[in-house]
Amino acid sequence: MLVTHGRFEEGKAYLEAAIERHPESTLLNLNLLLLKVNMLQASADDFDATGRRLAQQVFDAQAIMAIRMIVDKVTAPVSPMFYRDETLRLLDALDGNAAFARFHEYKRLSAYLKGRLYLAKAEPVTACQHYAQAVPLYANVEAVMMMVAELASASVFDCALDTLTLAEKILETQKDRSLHRPRQSYESEIKRLREIIDQEKRK
């Protein structure tokens, strides 16, 4: 509530006090880091301390959204470049926590977010490797086509086309009841995207 009303320093003090009382809370730790990232006050030590604490903490499904929001912020152009490296280390710390690693929802998100981070770092080969890991874990045409759009927007055209082919294969096996739109709509969109990406690639 404090942050919603622009009272960032008070919000930070509140979260710090809450963590003193509940240091085991994954969500509190991530929300404090997110707030510092939003304020452009997060240091390498903040990321490192959060990673060390999270490496020992229990899985919290609500923390998934906080992790995604941190990546949204650190991949923005206004964020310091080192935030991206530090967030990758944070994800590595969570990957090493068995309480997180055994959850499919976290595993697929980690692979996807690492792809986004490496894309933001202008390391397309490594980004593509992580996107390729994420695709079968999501196994959902909607999610994979979003990845295609991200790769194409970053001008990583070969990887975007390869990922689009994977999206097409996933569509072939995905049940109609799990699709948000008619199958023909996805088929048309895949065809249209392939034509657009091919055109951009030839420029």
Salt bridges, closest charged atoms under 4 A:
GLU9 OE1 - LYS12 NZ 3.53
GLU10 OE1 - ARG7 NH2 2.78
GLU16 OE2 - LYS36 NZ 3.91
GLU24 OE2 - HIS22 ND1 3.79
ASP46 OD1 - LYS36 NZ 3.05
ASP48 OD2 - ARG52 NE 3.07
ASP72 OD1 - ARG116 NH1 2.82
ASP85 OD1 - LYS121 NZ 2.56
GLU86 OE2 - ARG89 NH2 2.90
ASP92 OD1 - LYS114 NZ 2.82
ASP95 OD2 - LYS114 NZ 2.50
GLU123 OE2 - LYS121 NZ 3.13
GLU142 OE1 - HIS180 ND1 3.41
GLU142 OE2 - ARG181 NH2 3.75
ASP158 OD1 - LYS201 NZ 2.55
GLU168 OE1 - ARG194 NH2 3.46
ASP176 OD1 - ARG183 NH2 2.56
GLU189 OE1 - ARG181 NH1 2.96
GLU200 OE2 - LYS203 NZ 2.86
